[in-house]
Amino acid sequence: MKDMIDILKKQIGSLKDFLELNYISLKTKNGEIYIGEKSNGFIKYKIKIDENTTFEVARNEDFDEKEISVLNFFVKITFDTYLKEGYLNLMDNENHNYYKVNGFLNYINQSNITLKDELVKILIETIKVKDQETYEHSKGVAYYSKLISSKFFNDENKIKDIEIAALLHDIGKISIKEQILFKPSSLREDEFEEIKKHPEIGYKIVSKSDVLKDVANFILLHHEWENGMGYPFGLKGDKIPIEAKIVSVSDYIEANLQGRNYTKRKTISELIRDLESLKGTKFNEEIVNKAIEVLKIIEEDGASIIY
């Protein structure tokens, strides 16, 4: 039972960090559990779960619409199902070492997965608001990442995490100046240095969530090269996670098949020749081989690429 309470506290703590809250408190008729330090004067947001249970969060600045959406969804997926099956009782004494929970055991793992999906929806929508082109590109990278990762893994959760990393790989670009991000010609060296900051910025954003922290690592490293000439750290070979390598190849595929303002679109045949030439330098050879298998299937089927 203590393990399940620890999971609940971890989820609440992750939400606190993700939204940069001062504290979170879950109050029931039998007691309460809270994360953080309480004091007067904070702006509070309360969610009534039922007539006896309140979920309260607070910080020094007000909540925007998307943050409220996250809070409401967290409460819904974490508590609605349990409460239908049995009353949720929480006790947290002065030493935080005594708890009692009813109707809680069967839903928490699924709620963690659902919370991850909902956070991804909110984050990808943030990208869409900033830049429609990056949003469309991100969907394409996720499409190819899922196809390629399926060649390596049977674990659906592993494939899903790679797909999420691909969806969010460019989220750090939301902080890049628009005159650089939307520049219709090649970037100057100083402008490219600004662009190169986006993996680290993306990592800082996504790692705020405990349920996305592994995905954040793949975002951080998706511009590392097999030969150590990438960024931000110049890692090489086995030092780069395979998940990040898959996103990297998928990023290159989507960008070249769709083209950019300053580069023309390539055919699949042209792209395959490029990928072959980059084996062992920019990209891992085995991943390139699997990516080429995927591209040849698409080319042979003559199918429209929809994502």
ROROGU-621989 format. One record per residue (C-alpha): residue in three letters; x, y, z. Coordinates in pm, whole numbers, plus 32768, in hexadecimal, padded with zeros to 4 digits. Layout:
+---------+------+------+------+
! residuo !    u !    v !    w !
+---------+------+------+------+
!     ALA !    X !    Y !    Z !
...
+---------+------+------+------+
***
This chain:
+---------+------+------+------+
! residuo !    u !    v !    w !
+---------+------+------+------+
!     MET ! 8000 ! 8000 ! 8000 !
!     LYS ! 811D ! 80ED ! 8051 !
!     ASP ! 81A6 ! 80BA ! 7EF0 !
!     MET ! 8060 ! 8136 ! 7E5B !
!     ILE ! 8063 ! 8269 ! 7F3B !
!     ASP ! 81CA ! 82AD ! 7ED4 !
!     ILE ! 815A ! 82A3 ! 7D68 !
!     LEU ! 8040 ! 8397 ! 7DB1 !
!     LYS ! 812F ! 8484 ! 7E64 !
!     LYS ! 8223 ! 8468 ! 7D42 !
!     GLN ! 8110 ! 84BF ! 7C48 !
!     ILE ! 80A5 ! 85E9 ! 7D18 !
!     GLY ! 820E ! 8659 ! 7D3E !
!     SER ! 8244 ! 863A ! 7BC6 !
!     LEU ! 8113 ! 8714 ! 7B85 !
!     LYS ! 8197 ! 8812 ! 7C81 !
!     ASP ! 82E7 ! 8825 ! 7BCE !
!     PHE ! 824C ! 882C ! 7A71 !
!     LEU ! 816D ! 8958 ! 7AC0 !
!     GLU ! 8268 ! 89F6 ! 7BB0 !
!     LEU ! 8171 ! 89F8 ! 7CD0 !
!     ASN ! 81B9 ! 8A5F ! 7E36 !
!     TYR ! 80EA ! 8946 ! 7EC6 !
!     ILE ! 7FDD ! 8845 ! 7E7F !
!     SER ! 7EE8 ! 87C7 ! 7F84 !
!     LEU ! 7DE8 ! 86AE ! 7F6F !
!     LYS ! 7CEE ! 86CF ! 808D !
!     THR ! 7BEE ! 85C9 ! 80EF !
!     LYS ! 7B02 ! 85A4 ! 8214 !
!     ASN ! 7C04 ! 84BF ! 82B8 !
!     GLY ! 7D39 ! 858F ! 8289 !
!     GLU ! 7E1D ! 8615 ! 817C !
!     ILE ! 7F5D ! 85E7 ! 80BD !
!     TYR ! 8024 ! 870C ! 8035 !
!     ILE ! 8162 ! 8753 ! 7F77 !
!     GLY ! 8216 ! 889C ! 7FB4 !
!     GLU ! 8218 ! 89AF ! 80B5 !
!     LYS ! 80D5 ! 8A61 ! 8112 !
!     SER ! 80B6 ! 8BD2 ! 8164 !
!     ASN ! 7FBA ! 8CE6 ! 8133 !
!     GLY ! 7FA0 ! 8DCC ! 8008 !
!     PHE ! 7FCA ! 8CD3 ! 7EEA !
!     ILE ! 7ED7 ! 8CCE ! 7DC7 !
!     LYS ! 7E13 ! 8B8D ! 7DED !
!     TYR ! 7D50 ! 8AAE ! 7D04 !
!     LYS ! 7C60 ! 89B3 ! 7D9F !
!     ILE ! 7BBA ! 8887 ! 7CFE !
!     LYS ! 7A9B ! 87DD ! 7DB4 !
!     ILE ! 7AAD ! 8665 ! 7D7F !
!     ASP ! 7975 ! 8617 ! 7E49 !
!     GLU ! 78C1 ! 86AD ! 7F72 !
!     ASN ! 79D4 ! 863B ! 805F !
!     THR ! 7B0F ! 8657 ! 7F8C !
!     THR ! 7BCA ! 8786 ! 7F06 !
!     PHE ! 7D06 ! 87A0 ! 7E33 !
!     GLU ! 7DB6 ! 88EF ! 7E64 !
!     VAL ! 7EE8 ! 8985 ! 7DBC !
!     ALA ! 7F94 ! 8AD4 ! 7DF0 !
!     ARG ! 80AF ! 8BAE ! 7D75 !
!     ASN ! 810D ! 8D1D ! 7D5F !
!     GLU ! 807E ! 8D60 ! 7C05 !
!     ASP ! 7F2F ! 8D12 ! 7B67 !
!     PHE ! 7EDC ! 8BE0 ! 7A96 !
!     ASP ! 7E9F ! 8BF4 ! 7921 !
!     GLU ! 7D9F ! 8B29 ! 785F !
!     LYS ! 7E8B ! 8A0F ! 77FA !
!     GLU ! 7F10 ! 89E8 ! 795D !
!     ILE ! 7DAE ! 89D0 ! 79E2 !
!     SER ! 7D68 ! 88C8 ! 78D9 !
!     VAL ! 7E91 ! 87FC ! 7956 !
!     LEU ! 7E1D ! 881B ! 7ABF !
!     ASN ! 7CB8 ! 87B6 ! 7A72 !
!     PHE ! 7D27 ! 8691 ! 799F !
!     PHE ! 7E1B ! 861A ! 7AAA !
!     VAL ! 7D05 ! 8613 ! 7BAB !
!     LYS ! 7C18 ! 8564 ! 7ABD !
!     ILE ! 7CFC ! 8445 ! 7A59 !
!     THR ! 7D96 ! 841B ! 7BB1 !
!     PHE ! 7C5F ! 8419 ! 7C87 !
!     ASP ! 7B18 ! 83EC ! 7BC6 !
!     THR ! 7B38 ! 8277 ! 7B91 !
!     TYR ! 7BAD ! 822A ! 7CF3 !
!     LEU ! 7A92 ! 82EB ! 7D8F !
!     LYS ! 798F ! 8228 ! 7CC7 !
!     GLU ! 7A1B ! 80E8 ! 7D57 !
!     GLY ! 7A54 ! 8155 ! 7EBD !
!     TYR ! 7A99 ! 8289 ! 7F8C !
!     LEU ! 7BFA ! 830F ! 7F83 !
!     ASN ! 7C80 ! 834D ! 80E1 !
!     LEU ! 7DCF ! 83F1 ! 811B !
!     MET ! 7E7C ! 8439 ! 8260 !
!     ASP ! 7FC7 ! 84F0 ! 827B !
!     ASN ! 803C ! 8528 ! 83DC !
!     GLU ! 8156 ! 8607 ! 844E !
!     ASN ! 825D ! 850D ! 83DE !
!     HIS ! 81AF ! 84B6 ! 8295 !
!     ASN ! 81B4 ! 8342 ! 82E5 !
!     TYR ! 804C ! 82CA ! 830F !
!     TYR ! 7F4E ! 829F ! 81F6 !
!     LYS ! 7E08 ! 81EB ! 81B3 !
!     VAL ! 7D7F ! 81C0 ! 8056 !
!     ASN ! 7C47 ! 8115 ! 7FD4 !
!     GLY ! 7BE1 ! 80DD ! 7E6B !
!     PHE ! 7D3A ! 813D ! 7DE8 !
!     LEU ! 7DFC ! 800E ! 7D72 !
!     ASN ! 7D8F ! 7FC9 ! 7C0C !
!     TYR ! 7DAD ! 810E ! 7B4F !
!     ILE ! 7EEA ! 81C7 ! 7BA4 !
!     ASN ! 7FCF ! 8131 ! 7A99 !
!     GLN ! 7ED4 ! 8178 ! 7988 !
!     SER ! 7EA3 ! 82D8 ! 7A0B !
!     ASN ! 8019 ! 8313 ! 79EA !
!     ILE ! 800A ! 82AF ! 787A !
!     THR ! 7ED6 ! 8384 ! 783F !
!     LEU ! 7F77 ! 84B0 ! 78EB !
!     LYS ! 80A3 ! 848C ! 7804 !
!     ASP ! 7FC3 ! 848A ! 76D0 !
!     GLU ! 7F06 ! 85BD ! 7745 !
!     LEU ! 8043 ! 867F ! 7793 !
!     VAL ! 80C6 ! 862C ! 7637 !
!     LYS ! 7F83 ! 86B1 ! 759B !
!     ILE ! 7FAB ! 87F8 ! 7654 !
!     LEU ! 811C ! 881A ! 75F8 !
!     ILE ! 80E8 ! 87CA ! 7487 !
!     GLU ! 7FCC ! 88C6 ! 747E !
!     THR ! 80C0 ! 89C7 ! 7508 !
!     ILE ! 81A7 ! 897F ! 73E1 !
!     LYS ! 8082 ! 89A5 ! 72F1 !
!     VAL ! 8029 ! 8AFB ! 737D !
!     LYS ! 8190 ! 8B72 ! 7355 !
!     ASP ! 81DA ! 8AE1 ! 71FC !
!     GLN ! 80F6 ! 8A12 ! 711C !
!     GLU ! 821A ! 899B ! 7047 !
!     THR ! 82D9 ! 8911 ! 7172 !
!     TYR ! 8198 ! 886C ! 71E9 !
!     GLU ! 8168 ! 87BC ! 7099 !
!     HIS ! 82D8 ! 875F ! 7090 !
!     SER ! 82BF ! 86CC ! 71EF !
!     LYS ! 819A ! 85F0 ! 7189 !
!     GLY ! 8265 ! 8573 ! 7060 !
!     VAL ! 8394 ! 8525 ! 7135 !
!     ALA ! 82B4 ! 8464 ! 7225 !
!     TYR ! 8220 ! 83A1 ! 70FF !
!     TYR ! 8375 ! 832B ! 7085 !
!     SER ! 83F8 ! 82F2 ! 71E6 !
!     LYS ! 82DA ! 8205 ! 7230 !
!     LEU ! 8315 ! 8140 ! 70EE !
!     ILE ! 848D ! 8126 ! 7125 !
!     SER ! 847A ! 80D8 ! 7299 !
!     SER ! 8386 ! 7FBE ! 724C !
!     LYS ! 84A7 ! 7F1B ! 7190 !
!     PHE ! 8571 ! 7F11 ! 72D3 !
!     PHE ! 8478 ! 7EE1 ! 73EE !
!     ASN ! 8342 ! 7E13 ! 7441 !
!     ASP ! 82FA ! 7EDA ! 757D !
!     GLU ! 81D6 ! 7FC4 ! 7531 !
!     ASN ! 8232 ! 80AA ! 7651 !
!     LYS ! 8395 ! 80CE ! 75CE !
!     ILE ! 8316 ! 811E ! 746F !
!     LYS ! 821D ! 8215 ! 7504 !
!     ASP ! 832F ! 82CC ! 75C2 !
!     ILE ! 83FE ! 82F0 ! 7483 !
!     GLU ! 82CA ! 8373 ! 73CE !
!     ILE ! 8291 ! 8471 ! 74E6 !
!     ALA ! 83FE ! 84DD ! 74DC !
!     ALA ! 83DA ! 8514 ! 7366 !
!     LEU ! 829B ! 85DE ! 7393 !
!     LEU ! 8347 ! 86C0 ! 7490 !
!     HIS ! 84AA ! 86C0 ! 7404 !
!     ASP ! 8490 ! 882C ! 7390 !
!     ILE ! 83C4 ! 88B9 ! 74B0 !
!     GLY ! 84F5 ! 8982 ! 751D !
!     LYS ! 84C8 ! 8A56 ! 73E3 !
!     ILE ! 83A0 ! 8B05 ! 7485 !
!     SER ! 84A3 ! 8BE0 ! 7536 !
!     ILE ! 8565 ! 8C36 ! 73F8 !
!     LYS ! 8532 ! 8D94 ! 7369 !
!     GLU ! 843A ! 8D95 ! 724B !
!     GLN ! 8523 ! 8E52 ! 715F !
!     ILE ! 8615 ! 8D2D ! 717E !
!     LEU ! 8518 ! 8C13 ! 718C !
!     PHE ! 8459 ! 8C8C ! 705A !
!     LYS ! 857E ! 8D10 ! 6F90 !
!     PRO ! 8542 ! 8CB2 ! 6E1F !
!     SER ! 86B6 ! 8C91 ! 6DCD !
!     SER ! 87E5 ! 8BE2 ! 6E60 !
!     LEU ! 8842 ! 8C45 ! 6FC2 !
!     ARG ! 8976 ! 8D0C ! 7022 !
!     GLU ! 8A69 ! 8C61 ! 710F !
!     ASP ! 89EE ! 8D24 ! 723F !
!     GLU ! 8884 ! 8CD6 ! 71E4 !
!     PHE ! 88D4 ! 8B65 ! 71C4 !
!     GLU ! 8975 ! 8B6F ! 731D !
!     GLU ! 8825 ! 8BE9 ! 73A4 !
!     ILE ! 876E ! 8ACE ! 72F2 !
!     LYS ! 8863 ! 89D3 ! 7387 !
!     LYS ! 87E2 ! 8A29 ! 74E3 !
!     HIS ! 868E ! 898A ! 749F !
!     PRO ! 86DF ! 8824 ! 7514 !
!     GLU ! 874B ! 88A3 ! 766A !
!     ILE ! 8621 ! 898C ! 7685 !
!     GLY ! 853B ! 886E ! 761F !
!     TYR ! 85D9 ! 8792 ! 7727 !
!     LYS ! 859E ! 8899 ! 7835 !
!     ILE ! 842F ! 88B5 ! 77D1 !
!     VAL ! 83DD ! 8743 ! 77B6 !
!     SER ! 84AF ! 86CC ! 78DE !
!     LYS ! 83CE ! 879A ! 79C4 !
!     SER ! 82E1 ! 8670 ! 79B2 !
!     ASP ! 834F ! 8533 ! 7A64 !
!     VAL ! 8282 ! 845D ! 7974 !
!     LEU ! 833D ! 84F5 ! 784A !
!     LYS ! 849E ! 8507 ! 78DB !
!     ASP ! 8522 ! 83E1 ! 780C !
!     VAL ! 8490 ! 8479 ! 76D0 !
!     ALA ! 853E ! 85C0 ! 772A !
!     ASN ! 8691 ! 8513 ! 770F !
!     PHE ! 8648 ! 84A8 ! 75A9 !
!     ILE ! 85E0 ! 860C ! 7551 !
!     LEU ! 8723 ! 8691 ! 75E5 !
!     LEU ! 87FC ! 85AA ! 750F !
!     HIS ! 8748 ! 859C ! 73C1 !
!     HIS ! 8850 ! 8675 ! 7313 !
!     GLU ! 897B ! 85A8 ! 7384 !
!     TRP ! 8A39 ! 84FE ! 7267 !
!     GLU ! 8AC3 ! 839F ! 7256 !
!     ASN ! 8C24 ! 8428 ! 7222 !
!     GLY ! 8C10 ! 8522 ! 7342 !
!     MET ! 8BE9 ! 8659 ! 726A !
!     GLY ! 8A87 ! 86AB ! 72DD !
!     TYR ! 8A02 ! 8781 ! 73F8 !
!     PRO ! 89D0 ! 87E0 ! 7513 !
!     PHE ! 8AD6 ! 86F7 ! 75AD !
!     GLY ! 8B91 ! 865A ! 7489 !
!     LEU ! 8B39 ! 84F8 ! 74F7 !
!     LYS ! 8B8A ! 83DA ! 740C !
!     GLY ! 8B2C ! 826F ! 73C9 !
!     ASP ! 8AA0 ! 81AB ! 74EC !
!     LYS ! 8A99 ! 82E0 ! 75C9 !
!     ILE ! 8963 ! 8351 ! 750A !
!     PRO ! 881F ! 8296 ! 7562 !
!     ILE ! 8788 ! 81D4 ! 7440 !
!     GLU ! 8640 ! 828D ! 747B !
!     ALA ! 86E9 ! 83DC ! 7435 !
!     LYS ! 8795 ! 8348 ! 7303 !
!     ILE ! 8645 ! 82D7 ! 7275 !
!     VAL ! 85B1 ! 8432 ! 72A7 !
!     SER ! 86E5 ! 84CA ! 7200 !
!     VAL ! 86C4 ! 83F5 ! 70C4 !
!     SER ! 854C ! 8430 ! 70BA !
!     ASP ! 8585 ! 85A8 ! 70DC !
!     TYR ! 866D ! 85A0 ! 6FAE !
!     ILE ! 8579 ! 84CD ! 6EE1 !
!     GLU ! 844F ! 85AF ! 6F1F !
!     ALA ! 850D ! 86F1 ! 6EE6 !
!     ASN ! 8595 ! 8678 ! 6D96 !
!     LEU ! 8455 ! 85DB ! 6D15 !
!     GLN ! 838B ! 8712 ! 6D69 !
!     GLY ! 8496 ! 8815 ! 6D1D !
!     ARG ! 84CD ! 8968 ! 6DBC !
!     ASN ! 84B9 ! 8AD0 ! 6D45 !
!     TYR ! 8628 ! 8AC3 ! 6CE4 !
!     THR ! 8648 ! 8955 ! 6C77 !
!     LYS ! 858C ! 8891 ! 6B6E !
!     ARG ! 84CA ! 8754 ! 6BB6 !
!     LYS ! 8579 ! 860C ! 6B66 !
!     THR ! 84EB ! 84CF ! 6AD7 !
!     ILE ! 8500 ! 8392 ! 6BA4 !
!     SER ! 860F ! 830F ! 6ABA !
!     GLU ! 86DD ! 844B ! 6AEA !
!     LEU ! 86AA ! 843B ! 6C61 !
!     ILE ! 8719 ! 82CF ! 6C71 !
!     ARG ! 885E ! 8328 ! 6BBE !
!     ASP ! 8899 ! 8440 ! 6CB9 !
!     LEU ! 8859 ! 835A ! 6DE1 !
!     GLU ! 894B ! 8256 ! 6D57 !
!     SER ! 8A59 ! 8361 ! 6D43 !
!     LEU ! 8A21 ! 83C8 ! 6EAF !
!     LYS ! 8A48 ! 826E ! 6F4A !
!     GLY ! 8B48 ! 826F ! 7061 !
!     THR ! 8B76 ! 83E8 ! 705A !
!     LYS ! 8A2E ! 8494 ! 70AA !
!     PHE ! 8955 ! 835F ! 70DA !
!     ASN ! 896E ! 8201 ! 7167 !
!     GLU ! 8994 ! 8100 ! 704F !
!     GLU ! 8892 ! 8007 ! 70D3 !
!     ILE ! 878B ! 8115 ! 7104 !
!     VAL ! 87C8 ! 8199 ! 6FA5 !
!     ASN ! 879A ! 803B ! 6F1A !
!     LYS ! 864A ! 8015 ! 6FCB !
!     ALA ! 85E2 ! 8173 ! 6F5F !
!     ILE ! 8631 ! 811C ! 6DF5 !
!     GLU ! 855B ! 7FE2 ! 6E15 !
!     VAL ! 843A ! 80BE ! 6E85 !
!     LEU ! 8470 ! 81B7 ! 6D6B !
!     LYS ! 8480 ! 80A7 ! 6C62 !
!     ILE ! 8337 ! 8017 ! 6CD8 !
!     ILE ! 8298 ! 8170 ! 6CC2 !
!     GLU ! 832D ! 81A3 ! 6B68 !
!     GLU ! 82BF ! 804E ! 6AE8 !
!     ASP ! 815F ! 8079 ! 6B6D !
!     GLY ! 8149 ! 81CE ! 6ACC !
!     ALA ! 8082 ! 8236 ! 6BFF !
!     SER ! 8048 ! 839C ! 6C66 !
!     ILE ! 80FB ! 83E8 ! 6DAA !
!     ILE ! 7FF0 ! 844A ! 6EA4 !
!     TYR ! 8032 ! 84AB ! 700B !
+---------+------+------+------+
***
